[in-house]
Amino acid sequence: MAGIVVVGSQWGDEGKGKITNFISQDSDMVVRYQGGNNAGHTIYVDGKKFELSSVPSGIFNPNRLAVIGNGCVVNPKALLAELHEIQEKGVTTENLRISDRAHVIFPYHMLIDQLADAKKGDGKIGTTGRGIGPTYMDKAARVGIRIVDLLDEEILRERLANVLAEKNEVLEKIYDHAPFDLEELVAEYVAYGQKLKPYIVDTTVLINEYLDDNKRVLFEGAQGAMLDIDQGTYPYVTSSSPVGGGATIGAGVGPTKITRVVGVAKAYTSRVGDGPFPTELFDEVGDRIREIGHEYGVVTKRPRRIGWLDTVVLRHSARIGGFTHLSLNSLDVLSGLETVKLAVAYELDGQRITHYPASLKDVQRVTPVYEELPGWSEDITGIKSRDELPANAENYLKRVEELIGVPLYTFAVGPSNEQTIILFDIWNKE
């Protein structure tokens, strides 16, 4: 039995999709355990670029199952469009499975998401407006509608009627917006249910059968650990738990079935959306990193905020996520800088702290304590082993390992799989 979880270590966009796709080459199943289509994965397969937001990264191998777990929220319209796009590029989707317990995103979720965030003005969270938060809110309030409900028109109509009675009142009285029509939504979503029916199963049974049969199962989250609803930079977080422990709930497996947790990070820090960012750069270095690293959101296309690598954040992520190993991406983006910096601690009210504060006010007041290292000018995009790295680049990797207290599993010198340097076989390492 081998269950490996891939977790973003920062605020998302760390390259989880690439690492997931790489590890999955030797897996039997890849499971997406939380989130919705608000987080994108960019993956290169056979020279083709794929931008996924709903479909698990494991879809590209027809001999491997790609599973959307019960902890996810699903926009059927967006999912079907993404499947069509993949199919148009010659990729089969017959290996997709969708949990019958996953919750459904409806148009009213998206609309309320957008209207509510806009109404907050300067206090907005900066959501993608794709209805993720409101769908999880309905789930917690026990008024959500699940994938299995799309397969029964009578149940769907009954549940939607109850939900719309409240949602339409909110739209009309609070936002002065036109209501949704019940029968139009029922017809639309029953049709989606029929199109998705071949993929819908009880995935908890399927996943546990694979693990019990000693097959290799890889679990992937959507966002980074710093967006975790409990442990992230609240309230600037997502509405679910991307940390390693979230895989057990979002996939329906016990914690004893997780054998390793790989934290994925960039060699610097990026973030989309509002919220505290202690190491954020507002100078030409930040602009340079953004352009060289093509730091624009996969889903939103928004320019990402850029900063130096924050090891206070990474230690927090490793602690709450139970990291056994670390994958460091985009090392090549730092090439050409005279010096590179690592935030090793914070200063708060004259005291040095090495943990990430829970108080948003405190986070906004901290000053990063930097350790400065010599940079490297060499082009490293073509190297094939760690031994080939310039001395200063290798020293940077070593220092990151020391500061986080977690050994490297991979590091990457470019976006393709061929530019990801694997240091050992993670499936077989004792």
Buried (B, 14 or more C-beta within 10 A) or exposed (E): BBBBBBBBBBBBBBBBBBBBBBBBEBBBBBBBBBBBBBBBBBBBBEEEEBEBBBBBBBBBBEEBBBBBBBBBBBBBBBBBEBBEBBEEEEBEBEBBBBBBBBBBBBBBBBBBBBBBBEEEEEEBBBBBBBBBBBBBBBBEEEEBBBBBBBBEBEBBBEBBEEBBEEBBEBBEEEBEBEBBEBEEBBEBBBBBBEEBEEBBBBBBEBBBEBBEEEBBBBBBBBBBBBBBBEBBBBEBBBBBBBBBBBBBBBBBBEEEBBBBBBBBBBBBBBBBBBBBBBBBBEEEBBBBBBEBBEBBBBBBEEBBBBBBBBBBBBBBBBBBBBBBBBBBBBBBBBBEBEEBBBBBBBEBEEEEBEEBBEEBEBBEBBEBBBBEBBBBEBEBBEBEEBEBBBEBBBBBBEBBBEBBEBEBBBBBBBBBBEBBBBBEEBBEEE
